[in-house]
Amino acid sequence: AQQQQQYKAVVSTQSTGKYINFMTSVDKEEASKIYRRACMVHLVKKPYIHLNWAAFEEERGNLEIAREALDHIDKGMPGLISVILRRAGLERRSGNIEQGGDIINNAIENCRGRETRDFWVMKYTSYLQYVAKDIVGAKKLLQEQIERNPRNKRLYVRLLELEHSSDTTYPDTSVVNEVFNKALASTLPPEEKAGMFLATFSDKAGMFLAIFGKTFMFLAIFRKKQVCY
């Protein structure tokens, strides 16, 4: 009985999708009504059709209806990556940069599991860097996450990349050295420090200091630390 019910749901979704695709070329207002009825009544747990409805309404300039569609599936099935990213993207395209960032930040706070949290931290860091142009905020976020999870090697590398790509006219080499020292002092297992992590991280830091370091002393100290591992 359960399999039969699932089959009917799949058929219903496909049939509705085909009908809506036909109606969008014939009568967009009627298509909008079909989308609403499908998402609010018949297919309330189907993210795909909600995402299509939101895209359809955004294209027509109906931003509030697009938000309604995304909010509806987000409340019904919270935590879906595709839905959260679409909500943030809608706000970004609407010029609501701060609200878009808040959506991703809320995903960090409400998610479960370290891997999922890491995913959203990286997404929010990129959002702050590229969309909000808030390098300071991005660095603060990573520093807070390092305090929370000092064993996460990706956070150190991303923080270094931020410093390297900052908009300052002359990057601060002391900050790079500080990030490197923090990585060395972390609770990462010795084998990880000596393995791929330091190989990757130290190459990035060494290249940075070689280009931007103000004195050879800085680079010499860095190399001495690297040899220790």
Protein Blocks (a to p, Z undefined) as FASTA:
>chain_A
ZZmmmmmmmmmmmmmmmmmmmmmmmommlmmmmmmmmmmmmmmmlmklmmmmmmmmmmno
pamlmmmmmmmmmmmmghiaklmmmmmmmmmmnopamlmmmmmmmmmmmmgcjklmmmmm
mmmmmmmmmmnopaklmmmmmmmmmmmmmmlmklmmmmmmmmmmpcbfbdcfklmmmmmm
mmmmmmbdfklmmmmmlmmmmmmmmmmmmmmombfklmmmmmmmmmmZZ
